[in-house]
């Protein structure tokens, strides 16, 4: 019953803040097919209150990088799908390629 904005602010915002301080961060969405994992992670562009965790996290990270002074950043993101014991990176060049 919560918006993705509320979920991001309560759960993901502190995690992304930790990432900006140098810690690794993972958001693990797990559940049955059709339970809302993809919607929560991706969301929809309109209304903006329903943008998902991923676009919100990217905005948060890139705003923080823009505001940082005298710092270097290496940003790396994965969007892994684990299905029937096969692992794929959905942000990779070949999303059909299975990972070890």
LUMVEXSE-131887 format. One record per residue: residue number from 1; residue in three letters; x, y, z of N, C-alpha, C, CB in turn. Coordinates in pm, 1 decimal. Glycine has a CB too. Example, Ala and Ser with C-alpha at 12.3 -4.5 7.8 and 13.67 -1.06 7.14 Angstrom:
REM LUMVEXSE-131887
<i->1 aa->ALA n.c1->1319.0 n.c2->-569.0 n.c3->780.0 ca.c1->1230.0 ca.c2->-450.0 ca.c3->780.0 c.c1->1320.0 c.c2->-330.0 c.c3->780.0 cb.c1->1130.8 cb.c2->-447.3 cb.c3->904.6> .
<i->2 aa->SER n.c1->1285.0 n.c2->-225.0 n.c3->708.0 ca.c1->1367.0 ca.c2->-106.0 ca.c3->714.0 c.c1->1290.0 c.c2->3.0 c.c3->787.0 cb.c1->1408.4 cb.c2->-59.8 cb.c3->572.5> .
END
This chain:
REM LUMVEXSE-131887
<i->1 aa->UNK n.c1->80.4 n.c2->-119.6 n.c3->0.0 ca.c1->0.0 ca.c2->0.0 ca.c3->0.0 c.c1->85.3 c.c2->126.9 c.c3->0.0 cb.c1->-91.8 cb.c2->-0.7 cb.c3->118.9> .
<i->2 aa->UNK n.c1->218.1 n.c2->112.6 n.c3->-2.7 ca.c1->306.1 ca.c2->229.0 ca.c3->-3.2 c.c1->353.0 c.c2->259.8 c.c3->-144.6 cb.c1->426.4 cb.c2->206.0 cb.c3->89.1> .
<i->3 aa->UNK n.c1->382.7 n.c2->385.4 n.c3->-169.6 ca.c1->437.8 ca.c2->425.0 ca.c3->-299.2 c.c1->584.9 c.c2->385.8 c.c3->-304.5 cb.c1->420.3 cb.c2->578.1 cb.c3->-323.4> .
<i->4 aa->UNK n.c1->637.2 n.c2->377.3 n.c3->-426.4 ca.c1->780.2 ca.c2->347.6 ca.c3->-439.3 c.c1->863.5 c.c2->462.0 c.c3->-381.0 cb.c1->818.0 cb.c2->323.7 cb.c3->-587.8> .
<i->5 aa->UNK n.c1->810.0 n.c2->582.1 n.c3->-381.5 ca.c1->879.0 ca.c2->696.3 ca.c3->-319.9 c.c1->898.1 c.c2->671.0 c.c3->-169.9 cb.c1->798.9 cb.c2->828.3 cb.c3->-343.1> .
<i->6 aa->UNK n.c1->791.8 n.c2->625.9 n.c3->-104.0 ca.c1->798.8 ca.c2->596.2 ca.c3->39.4 c.c1->898.1 c.c2->482.7 c.c3->65.8 cb.c1->658.9 cb.c2->558.8 cb.c3->94.0> .
<i->7 aa->UNK n.c1->891.4 n.c2->378.9 n.c3->-15.8 ca.c1->982.8 ca.c2->265.0 ca.c3->1.3 c.c1->1127.2 c.c2->310.6 c.c3->-16.8 cb.c1->949.2 cb.c2->151.6 cb.c3->-99.3> .
<i->8 aa->UNK n.c1->1151.7 n.c2->392.0 n.c3->-118.6 ca.c1->1288.0 ca.c2->440.7 ca.c3->-140.7 c.c1->1337.2 c.c2->522.3 c.c3->-21.2 cb.c1->1294.4 cb.c2->525.6 cb.c3->-268.6> .
<i->9 aa->UNK n.c1->1255.8 n.c2->615.4 n.c3->22.8 ca.c1->1297.0 ca.c2->703.0 ca.c3->132.6 c.c1->1323.2 c.c2->626.1 c.c3->262.5 cb.c1->1190.8 cb.c2->808.8 cb.c3->156.6> .
<i->10 aa->UNK n.c1->1243.9 n.c2->525.6 n.c3->288.7 ca.c1->1257.5 ca.c2->451.1 ca.c3->415.3 c.c1->1366.2 c.c2->344.5 c.c3->411.6 cb.c1->1126.2 cb.c2->386.0 cb.c3->450.5> .
<i->11 aa->UNK n.c1->1385.0 n.c2->279.6 n.c3->297.6 ca.c1->1473.7 ca.c2->163.9 ca.c3->291.8 c.c1->1599.8 c.c2->190.9 c.c3->210.7 cb.c1->1400.2 cb.c2->45.8 cb.c3->233.3> .
<i->12 aa->UNK n.c1->1584.2 n.c2->244.6 n.c3->91.0 ca.c1->1697.1 ca.c2->255.6 ca.c3->-1.1 c.c1->1782.1 c.c2->379.9 c.c3->19.9 cb.c1->1647.2 cb.c2->254.0 cb.c3->-141.1> .
<i->13 aa->UNK n.c1->1720.9 n.c2->490.0 n.c3->59.1 ca.c1->1796.6 ca.c2->614.1 ca.c3->77.3 c.c1->1915.2 c.c2->594.9 c.c3->172.3 cb.c1->1704.8 cb.c2->724.3 cb.c3->130.5> .
<i->14 aa->UNK n.c1->1894.8 n.c2->535.3 n.c3->291.2 ca.c1->2009.9 ca.c2->515.6 ca.c3->380.4 c.c1->2116.4 c.c2->423.4 c.c3->321.0 cb.c1->1963.1 cb.c2->459.0 cb.c3->512.7> .
<i->15 aa->UNK n.c1->2073.9 n.c2->325.5 n.c3->242.8 ca.c1->2169.7 ca.c2->235.8 ca.c3->178.1 c.c1->2254.2 c.c2->312.0 c.c3->76.9 cb.c1->2096.8 cb.c2->119.0 cb.c3->109.3> .
<i->16 aa->UNK n.c1->2191.3 n.c2->394.9 n.c3->-5.2 ca.c1->2263.9 ca.c2->472.9 ca.c3->-105.4 c.c1->2357.1 c.c2->573.0 c.c3->-37.2 cb.c1->2165.2 cb.c2->546.4 cb.c3->-199.0> .
<i->17 aa->UNK n.c1->2314.7 n.c2->631.1 n.c3->72.5 ca.c1->2403.0 ca.c2->720.0 ca.c3->147.6 c.c1->2528.6 c.c2->645.0 c.c3->193.4 cb.c1->2328.7 cb.c2->779.6 cb.c3->269.1> .
<i->18 aa->UNK n.c1->2512.6 n.c2->521.3 n.c3->238.3 ca.c1->2626.8 ca.c2->439.1 ca.c3->277.4 c.c1->2718.0 c.c2->409.8 c.c3->159.5 cb.c1->2579.4 cb.c2->309.1 cb.c3->339.1> .
<i->19 aa->UNK n.c1->2659.0 n.c2->385.0 n.c3->43.9 ca.c1->2737.7 ca.c2->362.4 ca.c3->-77.9 c.c1->2820.1 c.c2->487.0 c.c3->-109.1 cb.c1->2645.3 cb.c2->326.4 cb.c3->-198.1> .
<i->20 aa->UNK n.c1->2761.2 n.c2->603.3 n.c3->-94.0 ca.c1->2833.6 ca.c2->727.5 ca.c3->-122.4 c.c1->2947.6 c.c2->751.8 c.c3->-23.3 cb.c1->2737.4 cb.c2->845.5 cb.c3->-119.9> .
<i->21 aa->UNK n.c1->2942.6 n.c2->684.0 n.c3->90.4 ca.c1->3050.7 ca.c2->694.0 ca.c3->188.4 c.c1->3155.1 c.c2->584.1 c.c3->169.6 cb.c1->2994.1 cb.c2->687.6 cb.c3->329.6> .
<i->22 aa->UNK n.c1->3136.4 n.c2->499.7 n.c3->67.2 ca.c1->3237.6 ca.c2->400.3 ca.c3->34.8 c.c1->3202.1 c.c2->256.1 c.c3->65.7 cb.c1->3359.3 cb.c2->433.3 cb.c3->105.3> .
<i->23 aa->UNK n.c1->3084.2 n.c2->231.1 n.c3->115.8 ca.c1->3043.0 ca.c2->93.3 ca.c3->145.5 c.c1->2975.8 c.c2->32.6 c.c3->23.1 cb.c1->2947.1 cb.c2->88.8 cb.c3->268.0> .
<i->24 aa->UNK n.c1->2981.4 n.c2->-99.0 n.c3->11.9 ca.c1->2906.5 ca.c2->-167.7 ca.c3->-92.9 c.c1->2760.6 c.c2->-174.4 c.c3->-51.5 cb.c1->2963.6 cb.c2->-310.3 cb.c3->-119.4> .
<i->25 aa->UNK n.c1->2673.1 n.c2->-177.2 n.c3->-148.4 ca.c1->2530.3 ca.c2->-185.8 ca.c3->-117.6 c.c1->2459.1 c.c2->-280.2 c.c3->-212.5 cb.c1->2466.1 cb.c2->-48.0 cb.c3->-123.8> .
<i->26 aa->UNK n.c1->2362.4 n.c2->-351.5 n.c3->-160.5 ca.c1->2282.7 ca.c2->-443.1 ca.c3->-241.3 c.c1->2136.4 c.c2->-430.0 c.c3->-202.3 cb.c1->2331.2 cb.c2->-589.2 cb.c3->-224.0> .
<i->27 aa->UNK n.c1->2051.6 n.c2->-425.1 n.c3->-301.8 ca.c1->1908.2 ca.c2->-434.2 ca.c3->-279.1 c.c1->1865.2 c.c2->-565.0 c.c3->-342.8 cb.c1->1829.4 cb.c2->-309.7 cb.c3->-338.9> .
<i->28 aa->UNK n.c1->1810.7 n.c2->-652.9 n.c3->-262.5 ca.c1->1773.9 ca.c2->-786.8 ca.c3->-306.8 c.c1->1623.1 c.c2->-797.6 c.c3->-307.0 cb.c1->1837.3 cb.c2->-895.9 cb.c3->-216.5> .
<i->29 aa->UNK n.c1->1565.3 n.c2->-805.6 n.c3->-426.1 ca.c1->1419.5 ca.c2->-818.0 ca.c3->-438.8 c.c1->1387.6 c.c2->-964.2 c.c3->-465.8 cb.c1->1362.8 cb.c2->-725.4 cb.c3->-553.3> .
<i->30 aa->UNK n.c1->1315.0 n.c2->-1026.5 n.c3->-376.4 ca.c1->1287.9 ca.c2->-1169.0 ca.c3->-384.5 c.c1->1139.5 c.c2->-1193.9 c.c3->-363.1 cb.c1->1371.6 cb.c2->-1246.8 cb.c3->-281.4> .
<i->31 aa->UNK n.c1->1083.6 n.c2->-1284.0 n.c3->-438.9 ca.c1->944.3 ca.c2->-1319.7 ca.c3->-418.4 c.c1->886.2 c.c2->-1393.3 c.c3->-536.4 cb.c1->863.3 cb.c2->-1197.4 cb.c3->-390.7> .
<i->32 aa->UNK n.c1->763.0 n.c2->-1431.9 n.c3->-521.6 ca.c1->693.9 ca.c2->-1506.3 ca.c3->-626.0 c.c1->676.0 c.c2->-1422.5 c.c3->-752.0 cb.c1->558.8 cb.c2->-1553.9 cb.c3->-575.7> .
<i->33 aa->UNK n.c1->663.0 n.c2->-1491.0 n.c3->-864.0 ca.c1->631.3 ca.c2->-1424.7 ca.c3->-989.7 c.c1->500.7 c.c2->-1346.2 c.c3->-972.3 cb.c1->619.7 cb.c2->-1528.3 cb.c3->-1106.4> .
<i->34 aa->UNK n.c1->502.8 n.c2->-1221.5 n.c3->-1019.0 ca.c1->382.4 ca.c2->-1138.7 ca.c3->-1012.9 c.c1->361.9 c.c2->-1066.5 c.c3->-881.7 cb.c1->264.4 cb.c2->-1222.0 cb.c3->-1039.6> .
<i->35 aa->UNK n.c1->461.7 n.c2->-1071.9 n.c3->-791.3 ca.c1->443.3 ca.c2->-1010.2 ca.c3->-659.8 c.c1->481.4 c.c2->-862.0 c.c3->-655.7 cb.c1->524.3 cb.c2->-1084.8 cb.c3->-557.8> .
<i->36 aa->UNK n.c1->536.6 n.c2->-807.7 n.c3->-765.6 ca.c1->565.9 ca.c2->-664.7 ca.c3->-770.4 c.c1->712.8 c.c2->-627.8 c.c3->-762.6 cb.c1->495.7 cb.c2->-598.0 cb.c3->-661.1> .
<i->37 aa->UNK n.c1->802.5 n.c2->-723.3 n.c3->-773.6 ca.c1->946.3 ca.c2->-695.1 ca.c3->-764.8 c.c1->991.8 c.c2->-599.4 c.c3->-874.8 cb.c1->1026.4 cb.c2->-825.3 cb.c3->-772.9> .
<i->38 aa->UNK n.c1->957.3 n.c2->-630.1 n.c3->-998.7 ca.c1->1000.4 ca.c2->-546.3 ca.c3->-1111.5 c.c1->941.5 c.c2->-406.8 c.c3->-1101.3 cb.c1->960.1 cb.c2->-610.2 cb.c3->-1244.8> .
<i->39 aa->UNK n.c1->814.7 n.c2->-396.6 n.c3->-1064.2 ca.c1->752.8 ca.c2->-264.7 ca.c3->-1050.2 c.c1->823.2 c.c2->-184.7 c.c3->-941.2 cb.c1->602.3 cb.c2->-278.2 cb.c3->-1018.3> .
<i->40 aa->UNK n.c1->851.9 n.c2->-247.7 n.c3->-829.5 ca.c1->918.7 ca.c2->-177.5 ca.c3->-720.8 c.c1->1058.0 c.c2->-131.8 c.c3->-762.6 cb.c1->927.4 cb.c2->-266.8 cb.c3->-597.3> .
<i->41 aa->UNK n.c1->1128.8 n.c2->-214.7 n.c3->-836.2 ca.c1->1264.7 ca.c2->-180.0 ca.c3->-877.0 c.c1->1266.0 c.c2->-81.0 c.c3->-993.0 cb.c1->1341.2 cb.c2->-305.4 cb.c3->-915.6> .
<i->42 aa->UNK n.c1->1178.3 n.c2->-98.5 n.c3->-1093.7 ca.c1->1178.4 ca.c2->-13.0 ca.c3->-1212.3 c.c1->1075.0 c.c2->98.2 c.c3->-1204.4 cb.c1->1153.6 cb.c2->-96.0 cb.c3->-1335.5> .
<i->43 aa->UNK n.c1->956.1 n.c2->64.9 n.c3->-1162.9 ca.c1->848.1 ca.c2->163.0 ca.c3->-1153.7 c.c1->803.4 c.c2->211.2 c.c3->-1289.4 cb.c1->891.2 cb.c2->280.5 cb.c3->-1070.4> .
<i->44 aa->UNK n.c1->735.7 n.c2->324.0 n.c3->-1288.8 ca.c1->691.3 ca.c2->390.6 ca.c3->-1412.0 c.c1->731.8 c.c2->537.5 c.c3->-1402.6 cb.c1->535.1 cb.c2->375.5 cb.c3->-1433.3> .
<i->45 aa->UNK n.c1->751.1 n.c2->600.9 n.c3->-1517.6 ca.c1->797.2 ca.c2->740.2 ca.c3->-1519.3 c.c1->689.5 c.c2->838.5 c.c3->-1474.5 cb.c1->844.3 cb.c2->777.2 cb.c3->-1658.5> .
<i->46 aa->UNK n.c1->563.4 n.c2->806.6 n.c3->-1504.1 ca.c1->455.9 ca.c2->900.2 ca.c3->-1472.7 c.c1->342.8 c.c2->825.7 c.c3->-1403.6 cb.c1->404.6 cb.c2->971.0 cb.c3->-1600.5> .
<i->47 aa->UNK n.c1->302.5 n.c2->862.1 n.c3->-1285.1 ca.c1->345.8 ca.c2->978.4 ca.c3->-1207.5 c.c1->484.0 c.c2->955.0 c.c3->-1144.5 cb.c1->242.5 cb.c2->1010.5 cb.c3->-1097.9> .
<i->48 aa->UNK n.c1->554.9 n.c2->1062.9 n.c3->-1122.8 ca.c1->692.1 ca.c2->1052.5 ca.c3->-1071.5 c.c1->697.7 c.c2->988.2 c.c3->-933.5 cb.c1->756.0 cb.c2->1190.0 cb.c3->-1065.9> .
<i->49 aa->UNK n.c1->588.4 n.c2->990.1 n.c3->-860.0 ca.c1->586.3 ca.c2->925.2 ca.c3->-728.6 c.c1->597.6 c.c2->773.6 c.c3->-741.6 cb.c1->457.9 cb.c2->961.8 cb.c3->-653.0> .
<i->50 aa->UNK n.c1->581.0 n.c2->719.3 n.c3->-864.0 ca.c1->589.9 ca.c2->575.8 ca.c3->-886.0 c.c1->716.1 c.c2->534.6 c.c3->-960.9 cb.c1->469.4 cb.c2->529.0 cb.c3->-961.5> .
<i->51 aa->UNK n.c1->815.6 n.c2->626.5 n.c3->-968.9 ca.c1->945.9 ca.c2->584.4 ca.c3->-1020.4 c.c1->999.0 c.c2->476.9 c.c3->-927.7 cb.c1->1046.2 cb.c2->704.9 cb.c3->-1031.2> .
<i->52 aa->UNK n.c1->1069.5 n.c2->381.2 n.c3->-983.1 ca.c1->1119.1 ca.c2->271.0 ca.c3->-902.9 c.c1->1244.9 c.c2->304.2 c.c3->-824.9 cb.c1->1144.9 cb.c2->154.2 cb.c3->-989.8> .
<i->53 aa->UNK n.c1->1291.0 n.c2->205.8 n.c3->-750.6 ca.c1->1411.3 ca.c2->221.3 ca.c3->-668.3 c.c1->1533.8 c.c2->247.7 c.c3->-754.5 cb.c1->1433.8 cb.c2->96.8 cb.c3->-582.4> .
<i->54 aa->UNK n.c1->1546.8 n.c2->178.7 n.c3->-867.2 ca.c1->1666.1 ca.c2->195.1 ca.c3->-950.9 c.c1->1678.1 c.c2->338.0 c.c3->-1004.7 cb.c1->1662.8 cb.c2->95.7 cb.c3->-1067.6> .
<i->55 aa->UNK n.c1->1576.1 n.c2->395.3 n.c3->-1070.6 ca.c1->1593.2 ca.c2->532.8 ca.c3->-1117.8 c.c1->1614.0 c.c2->632.3 c.c3->-1003.6 cb.c1->1472.8 cb.c2->574.3 cb.c3->-1199.7> .
<i->56 aa->UNK n.c1->1551.0 n.c2->609.3 n.c3->-891.0 ca.c1->1571.4 ca.c2->699.0 ca.c3->-776.1 c.c1->1714.9 c.c2->689.2 c.c3->-724.2 cb.c1->1471.7 cb.c2->665.3 cb.c3->-662.8> .
<i->57 aa->UNK n.c1->1766.4 n.c2->567.1 n.c3->-716.7 ca.c1->1903.9 ca.c2->548.9 ca.c3->-668.5 c.c1->2002.9 c.c2->613.8 c.c3->-765.0 cb.c1->1936.4 cb.c2->398.2 cb.c3->-651.5> .
<i->58 aa->UNK n.c1->1982.2 n.c2->595.7 n.c3->-895.3 ca.c1->2072.1 ca.c2->658.0 ca.c3->-992.9 c.c1->2069.5 c.c2->809.6 c.c3->-980.1 cb.c1->2033.7 cb.c2->616.7 cb.c3->-1135.7> .
<i->59 aa->UNK n.c1->1951.9 n.c2->868.3 n.c3->-967.9 ca.c1->1942.4 ca.c2->1014.6 ca.c3->-949.7 c.c1->2017.2 c.c2->1058.0 c.c3->-824.7 cb.c1->1794.6 cb.c2->1059.4 cb.c3->-940.9> .
<i->60 aa->UNK n.c1->1994.7 n.c2->986.9 n.c3->-715.4 ca.c1->2057.9 ca.c2->1016.7 ca.c3->-586.9 c.c1->2211.1 c.c2->1010.7 c.c3->-600.4 cb.c1->2008.9 cb.c2->917.3 cb.c3->-477.8> .
<i->61 aa->UNK n.c1->2260.9 n.c2->903.5 n.c3->-661.5 ca.c1->2405.9 ca.c2->884.1 ca.c3->-675.8 c.c1->2466.1 c.c2->993.2 c.c3->-763.2 cb.c1->2436.8 cb.c2->745.2 cb.c3->-735.5> .
<i->62 aa->UNK n.c1->2407.4 n.c2->1020.0 n.c3->-879.3 ca.c1->2466.4 ca.c2->1118.2 ca.c3->-969.5 c.c1->2456.1 c.c2->1260.3 c.c3->-915.3 cb.c1->2399.8 cb.c2->1110.4 cb.c3->-1104.9> .
<i->63 aa->UNK n.c1->2352.4 n.c2->1291.4 n.c3->-839.5 ca.c1->2346.1 ca.c2->1421.9 ca.c3->-773.4 c.c1->2456.7 c.c2->1433.7 c.c3->-669.1 cb.c1->2208.1 cb.c2->1443.2 cb.c3->-707.7> .
<i->64 aa->UNK n.c1->2479.9 n.c2->1326.5 n.c3->-594.0 ca.c1->2586.4 ca.c2->1328.2 ca.c3->-492.1 c.c1->2723.1 c.c2->1342.8 c.c3->-556.4 cb.c1->2582.3 cb.c2->1200.1 cb.c3->-407.1> .
<i->65 aa->UNK n.c1->2746.0 n.c2->1275.3 n.c3->-668.3 ca.c1->2874.0 ca.c2->1284.2 ca.c3->-738.7 c.c1->2895.6 c.c2->1426.2 c.c3->-789.6 cb.c1->2879.5 cb.c2->1183.4 cb.c3->-855.9> .
<i->66 aa->UNK n.c1->2791.3 n.c2->1487.8 n.c3->-844.5 ca.c1->2802.6 ca.c2->1624.6 ca.c3->-894.7 c.c1->2838.1 c.c2->1723.4 c.c3->-784.3 cb.c1->2672.8 cb.c2->1666.6 cb.c3->-961.0> .
<i->67 aa->UNK n.c1->2788.4 n.c2->1699.8 n.c3->-664.4 ca.c1->2810.3 ca.c2->1792.4 ca.c3->-553.2 c.c1->2943.2 c.c2->1768.7 c.c3->-481.9 cb.c1->2697.2 cb.c2->1780.8 cb.c3->-454.0> .
<i->68 aa->UNK n.c1->3004.3 n.c2->1654.4 n.c3->-504.0 ca.c1->3127.9 ca.c2->1619.5 ca.c3->-432.6 c.c1->3245.5 c.c2->1700.2 c.c3->-487.1 cb.c1->3157.0 cb.c2->1468.1 cb.c3->-444.6> .
<i->69 aa->UNK n.c1->3331.4 n.c2->1741.2 n.c3->-394.7 ca.c1->3452.3 ca.c2->1813.9 ca.c3->-432.2 c.c1->3573.2 c.c2->1731.5 c.c3->-392.7 cb.c1->3456.9 cb.c2->1954.0 cb.c3->-365.7> .
<i->70 aa->UNK n.c1->3678.0 n.c2->1737.6 n.c3->-476.5 ca.c1->3804.1 ca.c2->1668.6 ca.c3->-448.7 c.c1->3784.6 c.c2->1519.5 c.c3->-422.9 cb.c1->3872.4 cb.c2->1732.0 cb.c3->-329.7> .
<i->71 aa->UNK n.c1->3702.9 n.c2->1456.1 n.c3->-503.3 ca.c1->3678.2 ca.c2->1312.8 ca.c3->-487.1 c.c1->3666.3 c.c2->1249.0 c.c3->-624.7 cb.c1->3549.7 cb.c2->1286.9 cb.c3->-402.7> .
<i->72 aa->UNK n.c1->3708.1 n.c2->1123.5 n.c3->-632.6 ca.c1->3692.4 ca.c2->1045.1 ca.c3->-754.2 c.c1->3596.9 c.c2->930.8 c.c3->-724.0 cb.c1->3829.9 cb.c2->991.9 cb.c3->-806.4> .
<i->73 aa->UNK n.c1->3516.7 n.c2->894.2 n.c3->-822.0 ca.c1->3419.2 ca.c2->788.0 ca.c3->-804.0 c.c1->3431.7 c.c2->686.1 c.c3->-916.0 cb.c1->3277.0 cb.c2->845.1 cb.c3->-798.8> .
<i->74 aa->UNK n.c1->3414.5 n.c2->561.8 n.c3->-880.5 ca.c1->3398.7 ca.c2->453.9 ca.c3->-976.3 c.c1->3261.2 c.c2->395.4 c.c3->-950.5 cb.c1->3512.8 cb.c2->345.2 cb.c3->-963.5> .
<i->75 aa->UNK n.c1->3174.0 n.c2->407.6 n.c3->-1049.2 ca.c1->3037.9 ca.c2->358.3 ca.c3->-1033.9 c.c1->3021.2 c.c2->231.8 c.c3->-1116.9 cb.c1->2934.4 cb.c2->466.1 cb.c3->-1075.8> .
<i->76 aa->UNK n.c1->2969.4 n.c2->129.0 n.c3->-1054.5 ca.c1->2941.9 ca.c2->3.3 ca.c3->-1123.0 c.c1->2808.6 c.c2->-47.6 c.c3->-1073.4 cb.c1->3055.0 cb.c2->-101.6 cb.c3->-1099.4> .
<i->77 aa->UNK n.c1->2723.3 n.c2->-85.9 n.c3->-1166.1 ca.c1->2591.5 ca.c2->-136.4 ca.c3->-1128.7 c.c1->2563.8 c.c2->-267.1 c.c3->-1201.1 cb.c1->2481.7 cb.c2->-32.8 cb.c3->-1160.5> .
<i->78 aa->UNK n.c1->2497.0 n.c2->-356.9 n.c3->-1132.8 ca.c1->2449.0 ca.c2->-481.7 ca.c3->-1190.9 c.c1->2301.4 c.c2->-493.2 c.c3->-1160.0 cb.c1->2527.9 cb.c2->-605.2 cb.c3->-1136.4> .
<i->79 aa->UNK n.c1->2230.0 n.c2->-552.8 n.c3->-1251.1 ca.c1->2088.6 ca.c2->-581.7 ca.c3->-1229.6 c.c1->2074.4 c.c2->-728.4 c.c3->-1264.4 cb.c1->1991.8 cb.c2->-488.3 cb.c3->-1317.0> .
<i->80 aa->UNK n.c1->2091.1 n.c2->-813.2 n.c3->-1163.2 ca.c1->2097.1 ca.c2->-956.7 ca.c3->-1184.9 c.c1->1959.7 c.c2->-1020.4 c.c3->-1174.5 cb.c1->2191.5 cb.c2->-1020.7 cb.c3->-1085.8> .
<i->81 aa->UNK n.c1->1935.9 n.c2->-1113.4 n.c3->-1264.6 ca.c1->1816.0 ca.c2->-1195.6 ca.c3->-1260.2 c.c1->1860.7 c.c2->-1338.4 c.c3->-1231.0 cb.c1->1734.0 cb.c2->-1186.7 cb.c3->-1394.9> .
<i->82 aa->UNK n.c1->1802.0 n.c2->-1398.8 n.c3->-1130.9 ca.c1->1826.6 ca.c2->-1539.6 ca.c3->-1101.4 c.c1->1694.4 c.c2->-1610.9 c.c3->-1124.7 cb.c1->1880.7 cb.c2->-1561.6 cb.c3->-953.2> .
<i->83 aa->UNK n.c1->1693.1 n.c2->-1698.7 n.c3->-1225.3 ca.c1->1570.5 ca.c2->-1768.8 ca.c3->-1261.9 c.c1->1606.4 c.c2->-1910.2 c.c3->-1303.3 cb.c1->1494.7 cb.c2->-1694.9 cb.c3->-1376.1> .
<i->84 aa->UNK n.c1->1542.4 n.c2->-2007.8 n.c3->-1240.9 ca.c1->1571.4 ca.c2->-2149.0 ca.c3->-1268.9 c.c1->1721.1 c.c2->-2178.9 c.c3->-1258.8 cb.c1->1520.1 cb.c2->-2187.0 cb.c3->-1408.4> .
<i->85 aa->UNK n.c1->1784.1 n.c2->-2123.5 n.c3->-1158.9 ca.c1->1926.1 ca.c2->-2143.1 ca.c3->-1129.7 c.c1->2018.9 c.c2->-2085.3 c.c3->-1236.3 cb.c1->1954.2 cb.c2->-2289.6 cb.c3->-1113.8> .
<i->86 aa->UNK n.c1->1967.0 n.c2->-2003.7 n.c3->-1327.9 ca.c1->2048.6 ca.c2->-1932.0 ca.c3->-1425.6 c.c1->2058.3 c.c2->-1787.1 c.c3->-1381.5 cb.c1->1988.7 cb.c2->-1943.0 cb.c3->-1569.7> .
<i->87 aa->UNK n.c1->2177.6 n.c2->-1729.2 n.c3->-1396.2 ca.c1->2202.0 ca.c2->-1590.7 ca.c3->-1355.9 c.c1->2235.2 c.c2->-1509.7 c.c3->-1480.4 cb.c1->2317.4 cb.c2->-1581.3 cb.c3->-1250.3> .
<i->88 aa->UNK n.c1->2169.5 n.c2->-1394.9 n.c3->-1493.5 ca.c1->2194.2 ca.c2->-1304.3 ca.c3->-1605.5 c.c1->2203.7 c.c2->-1161.7 c.c3->-1552.0 cb.c1->2081.7 cb.c2->-1316.0 cb.c3->-1713.4> .
<i->89 aa->UNK n.c1->2291.4 n.c2->-1081.3 n.c3->-1614.3 ca.c1->2299.4 ca.c2->-939.0 ca.c3->-1580.8 c.c1->2213.8 c.c2->-863.6 c.c3->-1681.4 cb.c1->2448.4 cb.c2->-886.9 cb.c3->-1581.8> .
<i->90 aa->UNK n.c1->2102.1 n.c2->-809.8 n.c3->-1636.3 ca.c1->2008.4 ca.c2->-742.4 ca.c3->-1724.5 c.c1->2058.1 c.c2->-606.8 c.c3->-1772.6 cb.c1->1877.6 cb.c2->-725.6 cb.c3->-1655.1> .
<i->91 aa->UNK n.c1->2169.9 n.c2->-557.3 n.c3->-1716.8 ca.c1->2232.1 ca.c2->-434.1 ca.c3->-1765.7 c.c1->2351.1 c.c2->-464.0 c.c3->-1855.9 cb.c1->2276.3 cb.c2->-346.8 cb.c3->-1648.3> .
<i->92 aa->UNK n.c1->2384.2 n.c2->-590.5 n.c3->-1873.7 ca.c1->2498.5 ca.c2->-630.0 ca.c3->-1955.9 c.c1->2470.4 c.c2->-612.8 c.c3->-2104.8 cb.c1->2536.2 cb.c2->-774.5 cb.c3->-1927.2> .
<i->93 aa->UNK n.c1->2576.9 n.c2->-625.5 n.c3->-2185.0 ca.c1->2564.2 ca.c2->-610.4 ca.c3->-2329.2 c.c1->2474.0 c.c2->-718.0 c.c3->-2389.9 cb.c1->2701.4 cb.c2->-614.9 cb.c3->-2394.1> .
<i->94 aa->UNK n.c1->2483.2 n.c2->-842.1 n.c3->-2337.6 ca.c1->2401.3 ca.c2->-952.4 ca.c3->-2386.6 c.c1->2319.6 c.c2->-1006.1 c.c3->-2268.4 cb.c1->2490.1 cb.c2->-1065.6 cb.c3->-2451.4> .
<i->95 aa->UNK n.c1->2194.7 n.c2->-964.5 n.c3->-2259.3 ca.c1->2111.7 ca.c2->-1001.6 ca.c3->-2144.1 c.c1->2073.1 c.c2->-1148.0 c.c3->-2145.7 cb.c1->1986.8 cb.c2->-916.8 cb.c3->-2140.2> .
<i->96 aa->UNK n.c1->2094.8 n.c2->-1217.1 n.c3->-2256.1 ca.c1->2063.7 ca.c2->-1360.9 ca.c3->-2264.0 c.c1->2181.2 c.c2->-1446.7 c.c3->-2217.4 cb.c1->2025.5 cb.c2->-1399.2 cb.c3->-2407.5> .
<i->97 aa->UNK n.c1->2300.4 n.c2->-1386.0 n.c3->-2205.1 ca.c1->2420.4 ca.c2->-1460.3 ca.c3->-2166.4 c.c1->2411.7 c.c2->-1499.6 c.c3->-2018.9 cb.c1->2548.3 cb.c2->-1376.2 cb.c3->-2192.9> .
<i->98 aa->UNK n.c1->2433.2 n.c2->-1627.3 n.c3->-1991.3 ca.c1->2431.4 ca.c2->-1675.9 ca.c3->-1853.6 c.c1->2566.6 c.c2->-1648.5 c.c3->-1787.6 cb.c1->2398.0 cb.c2->-1827.5 cb.c3->-1849.0> .
<i->99 aa->UNK n.c1->2563.0 n.c2->-1610.2 n.c3->-1661.8 ca.c1->2685.3 ca.c2->-1586.4 ca.c3->-1585.9 c.c1->2718.9 c.c2->-1710.5 c.c3->-1504.8 cb.c1->2670.5 cb.c2->-1462.9 cb.c3->-1493.6> .
<i->100 aa->UNK n.c1->2845.9 n.c2->-1724.4 n.c3->-1471.9 ca.c1->2886.2 ca.c2->-1838.3 ca.c3->-1387.8 c.c1->2856.7 c.c2->-1810.3 c.c3->-1243.2 cb.c1->3034.8 cb.c2->-1869.6 cb.c3->-1405.1> .
END
